[in-house]
């Protein structure tokens, strides 16, 4: 595998990591149709845990089959496929080496109340990720929840173990709990959560696209006083990237709630123009018919290949 200059520059920003971890980051960044560009599109399928099978897959029954998702990610030329333990185990041998995989190592279920006490259970291990040939582990934190501090302690231990064994660490950082619903996607809380993930040693940080809402009164004063540009989606993406060590860490953005294709593409253009590293998009892919999902991914990849502004 020849590594591009762009990817080499990205890897150089991870100064403390061992060759194994850098090799796995390189595999993620060199895979698929965006290989070598510094951009990524990842398919995550953890919604069965989060929302249940009916809410996730009834609209597209083929998606009940874990192998469907492996094949969709491969055929679309994506950077990686992320899923919980059982989903990866179901196709681990059939698709060994075909696409980089990410073991989502903790999960929550919607049968339990969340709110201020939102948390997740650890549902996989670093040993599982190594056994399955994964390139990375994925871990969710809920900045703002009453469980935040214990989740950070869990992440600290798992990240240390993963890095010691040459795996990359991806953190899903979703603001939740002790805030308004609008606060979960407010620019100040999204940037704060992304920064926490960077401080915890994440190699790749996954957040939601932020709104222009400012949740915290003290943060709002600083944003206004220093004229932080948050007027456009691209400007907000740029601010989140800046919060992640001024672009020294990879930042990808979730696909969010189900939306039409125009919305999916406009989000990607804003991510590209704001200097984000790509999309990690699940329900907006596997809830669509396969051919429509493949066409969507083809268009997304083309958007990320274009220069800022679509030129």
Secondary structure, 3 states (H helix, E strand, C coil): CCCCHHHHHHHHCCCCCCHHHHHHHHHHHHCCCCCCCCCEEEEEECHHHHHCHHHHHHHHHHHHCHHHHHHHHHHCCCCEEEECHHHHHHHCCCCCCCCCEEEECEECCCCCCCHHHCCCEECCCHHHHHHCCCCEEEEEECCCCCCHHHHHHHHHHHHHHHHHCCCEEEEEECCCCCCCCHHHHEHHHHHHHHHHHHHCCCCEEEECCCECCCCCHHHHHHHHHCCCCCCCHHHHHHHHHHHCCCCCCEEEEECCCCCCHHHHHHHHHHHHHCCCCEEECCHHHHCCCHHHHHHHHHHHHHHHHCCCCCC
